[in-house]
């Protein structure tokens, strides 16, 4: 009884995670966190050092936001993945070698995963029926066997002579 809510929670988490480019967003967020962790400097010293340290905060913040955008709006995966790649390359030049190259590599891989992700088509929802008894309402998914000499009808592709001529 105690495990039932945990199973439902785990099933809903898995369903949420599989419907979006989760790994790409996670790698983008990790890249941003890694860049900030490498440049742990007081704010006054960052402002004194100039572009290199301030751009680290800007690039890492943008990578974290892009990772969250990838998670919560998966239909924008192409935009967020390509922006993450551009930001990673900019961070390589402007921000402590992009977190000692580790942050740049994480952001490039995460952006590539987000860019290449394709949503999986969900199967159609079955008609839900109230179950009466143990096996009531279940339908067989197996095709009926064909008798001897019977042929199952399919929709074939049109033949060359059936296609209209193009002018």
Secondary structure, DSSP 8 states (H G I E B T S, - for coil): -HHHHHHHHHHHHHHHHHTTTHHHHHHHHHHHHHHHHHT---HHHHHHH-HHHHHHHHHHHHHHHHHHHHHH-GGGHHHHHHHHHHHHHHHHHHSHHHHHTHHHHHHHHHHHHHHH----------------SSSTT----S-----TT----------GGGS----
